[in-house]
Amino acid sequence: MTDRDGETLAVEREISAGGTYDALGTPRAAGDIAHTKFREGRWWYPTTYRSADGEHKGTYVNICTPVELFPDTVRYVDLHVDVIKYPDGTVERVDDDELDAAVEAGNLPEALAEKARSVAASIERAI
């Protein structure tokens, strides 16, 4: 299911069983719902996972270049670092090592990596 209001696109997906959610380690069960909200121009987007009965299973916030919304496409570049919120409310920043490796390999300019770190720190404090 998708819902669009011009500058925001909400996508809801039903999840199949098996494995765990990225970085959260929370088991995936049949009927879980993933709700992702993209907002034009944001340097991040959240995906919240819930069980079929509504229990919060975790939130994963992807840090990226500013989201661009088109009629049939969402475009951004993943900036490696992410912020997660576990079902118990604990918040953790993850994948800084991937961001550092991208800079060291010359795949990402240091200035963009610093912006990603700044956005991640803001999200970490806010959620």
Sequence and secondary structure as in RCSB ss.txt:
>XXXX:A:sequence
MTDRDGETLAVEREISAGGTYDALGTPRAAGDIAHTKFREGRWWYPTTYRSADGEHKGTYVNICTPVELFPDTVR
YVDLHVDVIKYPDGTVERVDDDELDAAVEAGNLPEALAEKARSVAASIERAI
>XXXX:A:secstr
 EEE SSEEEEEEE  SSSB TTT  B  TT EEEEEEETT SEEEEEEE TT  EEEEEEEEES  EE SS EE
  EEEEEEEE TTS EEEE HHHHHHHHHTTSS HHHHHHHHHHHHHHHHH 
